[in-house]
Amino acid sequence: MTSLPATSEASHHWLEWPCEAVIEALETTDLLSVWLGRRIETIVAEGNPLATWQPQHFEPKAHELFLELGPQLDRVCLSVLQIDDAHLAQEWFFKLQEGDASFAELAPQSLGNSRDSGGHLGPLRVEDLQPPLDRLALRAQPGVVQPPLRLPGGRFIVLRLDSRQPAQFDGTTCKELMLRLHRQWLTEAIATLRATNPEPGSRCLIPLP
């Protein structure tokens, strides 16, 4: 095999595709992608901790992603009730609006994850809420009970936004977004390599971020 110029070797990273026996063993246990992910991370980091390598490649993109997602990264606390009966959902709404009942009092009759927490949900990011609940959380005013909203699955939800904390691009958020970008890149790199169906023992160019 003809050797590549030093400049090319220095600017690229290569992975040696495993032999047939190793591939067969890894595919039998559904671990080929896991193995590839670990090998790719080891090779591109060049002996450095990933915590050192990640910022060099993903920190600027993390800030771009933060600006792109915007309010979707805000954290909200909600009071939520869910029910299959539209009439009961409307009744709950009026009781809550008039102060004749609280979310905690009605929660035992509710469906969903908030039933055992007195109707409380959060804090969680807006992007983690299913549509159209995410849009409702963004436009709702804190402390105001929202009229019943029908979810795609057919249930009705009565919601109150208790608090909303705007996202800030601090160290914690930066690390979260860098990790998200890292995982996305790694997943795509693995898929790209597997799609080329390399020959056992061949050298494969690792797609860099």
C-alpha positions in Angstrom: 0.0 0.0 0.0 1.3 3.4 -0.9 2.0 5.6 2.1 0.2 8.9 2.4 2.0 12.2 2.7 2.8 13.2 6.3 0.5 16.2 6.1 -2.4 14.1 5.1 -1.7 11.5 7.9 -1.5 14.4 10.4 -4.8 15.9 9.4 -6.8 12.7 9.2 -7.6 9.8 11.5 -7.9 6.2 10.4 -9.6 3.2 11.8 -8.6 -0.3 11.0 -11.7 -2.3 10.2 -11.9 -5.5 12.3 -11.4 -9.0 10.8 -14.4 -11.2 9.8 -14.3 -13.2 13.1 -14.5 -10.1 15.2 -17.2 -8.5 13.1 -19.3 -11.6 13.3 -18.9 -11.8 17.1 -19.8 -8.1 17.5 -22.8 -8.2 15.2 -24.1 -11.4 16.9 -24.2 -9.5 20.2 -25.3 -6.2 18.6 -22.1 -4.6 19.8 -20.4 -3.5 16.6 -21.6 0.1 16.8 -20.5 0.2 20.5 -17.1 -1.1 19.6 -16.8 1.4 16.7 -17.8 4.3 18.9 -15.1 3.5 21.5 -12.4 3.0 18.8 -13.3 6.2 17.1 -13.2 8.2 20.3 -9.9 6.7 21.3 -8.3 7.4 17.9 -9.5 11.0 17.4 -8.6 12.0 21.0 -5.0 10.8 20.4 -4.5 9.8 23.9 -6.0 12.9 25.4 -9.1 12.8 27.7 -12.4 13.4 25.7 -13.1 16.2 28.1 -10.1 18.0 26.6 -10.9 17.0 23.0 -14.6 17.9 23.0 -14.3 21.7 23.6 -11.8 22.0 20.7 -14.3 20.7 18.3 -17.8 21.4 19.7 -17.7 24.5 21.9 -18.3 27.1 19.1 -21.0 24.8 17.7 -22.5 24.5 21.1 -23.0 28.2 21.3 -24.6 28.2 17.8 -26.9 25.4 18.8 -27.9 27.4 22.0 -28.9 30.4 19.8 -30.7 28.1 17.4 -32.8 26.4 20.1 -33.5 29.5 22.1 -36.5 29.3 24.4 -36.7 25.5 23.8 -33.9 25.2 26.4 -35.8 27.2 29.0 -36.7 25.2 32.2 -40.3 25.2 33.3 -42.2 23.9 36.3 -45.8 23.0 35.6 -49.0 21.9 37.4 -50.7 19.4 35.2 -53.8 17.2 35.1 -54.7 14.7 32.4 -58.0 12.9 31.8 -59.8 11.1 28.9 -63.1 12.9 29.6 -63.5 16.3 28.0 -66.4 17.3 30.3 -64.4 16.4 33.4 -61.4 18.4 32.1 -63.6 21.4 31.7 -65.1 21.0 35.2 -61.5 20.8 36.6 -60.6 24.0 34.7 -63.5 25.9 36.2 -62.8 24.6 39.7 -59.2 25.6 39.5 -60.0 29.0 38.0 -62.5 29.8 40.7 -60.2 28.5 43.5 -62.7 25.7 44.5 -60.0 23.0 44.1 -56.2 22.8 43.8 -54.1 20.7 41.5 -52.9 18.7 44.5 -56.5 17.9 45.4 -57.5 16.8 41.9 -54.2 15.0 41.1 -55.4 11.6 42.5 -58.1 11.5 39.8 -55.6 12.4 37.1 -53.7 10.3 34.6 -50.0 10.5 33.8 -46.7 11.0 35.6 -47.9 14.0 37.6 -50.6 12.0 39.4 -48.2 10.9 42.3 -46.6 14.3 42.7 -49.7 16.4 43.4 -49.9 17.5 39.8 -46.4 18.9 39.8 -44.1 18.4 36.9 -40.5 19.7 36.5 -38.3 21.4 36.3 -37.7 20.2 32.8 -36.7 21.8 29.5 -39.4 23.0 27.1 -38.0 20.8 24.3 -38.7 17.7 26.4 -42.4 18.4 26.4 -44.5 16.8 23.7 -46.3 19.0 21.2 -48.5 21.0 21.6 -47.6 21.1 25.3 -44.3 22.7 24.5 -45.9 25.6 22.7 -48.5 26.1 25.4 -45.7 26.3 28.1 -43.9 29.0 26.0 -47.0 31.2 25.6 -48.6 30.7 29.0 -48.4 33.3 31.8 -47.1 32.0 35.2 -50.0 31.3 37.6 -52.7 31.3 35.0 -54.7 28.1 34.6 -55.0 27.2 30.9 -58.2 25.9 29.3 -58.3 22.2 28.5 -56.1 21.2 25.6 -56.5 18.0 23.7 -53.3 16.0 23.2 -52.5 13.9 20.0 -53.3 10.7 22.0 -56.8 11.9 22.8 -56.4 12.9 26.4 -57.2 16.3 27.7 -54.8 18.3 29.8 -55.3 21.2 32.2 -52.1 23.1 32.8 -50.7 26.0 34.8 -47.2 27.3 34.3 -45.8 27.8 37.8 -42.4 29.1 36.8 -40.1 29.5 33.8 -36.3 29.9 34.0 -34.7 31.3 30.8 -31.8 29.3 29.6 -28.3 30.8 30.0 -25.2 29.8 28.1 -23.2 28.9 31.2 -20.7 26.2 31.8 -23.3 23.5 32.5 -25.4 24.3 29.4 -22.3 24.4 27.2 -21.2 20.9 28.4 -24.7 19.5 27.8 -24.8 20.9 24.3 -21.2 19.8 23.5 -22.1 16.3 24.7 -25.3 16.3 22.5 -23.2 17.4 19.5 -20.6 14.8 20.3 -23.1 12.0 20.4 -24.7 13.2 17.2 -21.4 13.3 15.4 -20.4 9.9 16.7 -23.7 8.3 15.6 -23.3 9.8 12.2 -19.7 8.7 11.9 -20.5 5.1 12.8 -23.4 5.1 10.3 -21.1 6.5 7.6 -18.4 3.9 8.2 -20.9 1.0 8.3 -22.6 2.2 5.1 -19.4 1.8 3.2 -19.2 -1.9 4.1 -15.4 -1.9 4.4 -13.2 -4.9 3.7 -11.9 -6.7 6.9 -8.6 -5.3 7.8 -8.9 -2.2 5.6 -8.2 1.3 6.8 -11.2 3.6 7.0 -11.1 7.4 7.1 -13.0 8.6 10.2 -15.4 11.5 9.5 -14.4 14.4 11.8 -16.8 17.0 13.2 
